[in-house]
Amino acid sequence: MAEPLSDPMSELLMGMRLDGIRYRRIQIARPRGVRFGPREDDPSDEGRAQFHFVARGEVFLQSPSGELLRLGPGDAALLPRGGIHALLSDPGQPGQDLDDFAARTLCAQVEAVRACDAECCPMTGAVVFSGCMSFDLGGMQPLVALMPEVMSVATLIDRTPEILPMLEAMEREACAERAGFAAILARLADVVAASILRGWVENGCGEASGWVQALRDPRLGRALAALHRDPGRDWTVAELAGLAGASRSVFAERFLAATGTTPLRYLVGLRMRLATRWIGRDRLPIDIVADRLGYASQAAFSRAFKRVTGQSPGAVRSTLPAA
């Protein structure tokens, strides 16, 4: 019996990492708005994903582009690229920076924030559980730029009803505040956010085209999956064309039309994205990274890295936070 063909998109997403950095249980009561995103004096949240779950009440999510989305109890939204956005008690309500509100520690990585007047009853207004997340697709990072600005869990309910118990559990934990609720909420938030991403991929990646179409094309998808599986191999265009079942010239033309670059330039870019992650976040020794990516020496790798990124490997390590 023939083995089932693997889906290159699903195969490559196996390396996805979505790690929570910090979470907040936020009480928002009229007239208040909370603004999220990097600040000029603290750009540490730049490019990080943001997740919001409404456990009680109603808020309006104002996206980085200014669009408003109403979120009621049980609703969740993921902003894969983060950006400056706000949760508002009412449309048109100005937002105030999240860090301007008083916060108290609930447990490691989780805080409680009151975005309301001091005399406000804890049972009034909306309760939102928010997470700032490190979203890493490694060599698949170009996919993030193709994702919608805001991804809602509402689009998943019909196709994946199994997500409902997780949303109901988040609602109970956020409202009841039982022992250990903050840590449980953080883990559930990670799972729901990852489910939103997976649902987008399984639904055909929305209106994304070009690079995603290349992954969906059996002729190109097999070659792209092979590059991501073994980026350290000394690939030739002829070998990749063979995987795609096409001539060298036809494959190169289709690859360029779909991705905007040549196969070997794509491979170099993939290697440098992986190298940046391994050196900066994972703190791997530079010689190990060079060997993994198929370079004959650390010097050869460093020259290629600086040519593509404009920085030396050591400079990247000094500017990126560790995991």
Secondary structure as UniProt FT lines:
FT   HELIX           8..13
FT   TURN            14..15
FT   STRAND          17..28
FT   STRAND          33..36
FT   TURN            40..41
FT   HELIX           43..45
FT   TURN            46..47
FT   STRAND          49..56
FT   STRAND          59..62
FT   TURN            64..65
FT   STRAND          68..71
FT   TURN            73..74
FT   STRAND          76..79
FT   TURN            80..81
FT   STRAND          85..88
FT   TURN            91..92
FT   STRAND          96..97
FT   HELIX           98..100
FT   STRAND          103..107
FT   TURN            108..109
FT   STRAND          110..115
FT   TURN            118..119
FT   TURN            122..123
FT   STRAND          126..136
FT   HELIX           138..140
FT   HELIX           142..146
FT   STRAND          151..152
FT   HELIX           153..155
FT   TURN            156..159
FT   HELIX           161..163
FT   HELIX           164..176
FT   TURN            179..180
FT   HELIX           181..202
FT   TURN            203..204
FT   TURN            206..207
FT   HELIX           211..216
FT   HELIX           218..229
FT   TURN            231..232
FT   HELIX           237..244
FT   HELIX           248..259
FT   HELIX           263..276
FT   HELIX           277..281
FT   HELIX           286..292
FT   TURN            293..294
FT   HELIX           298..309
FT   HELIX           313..319
//
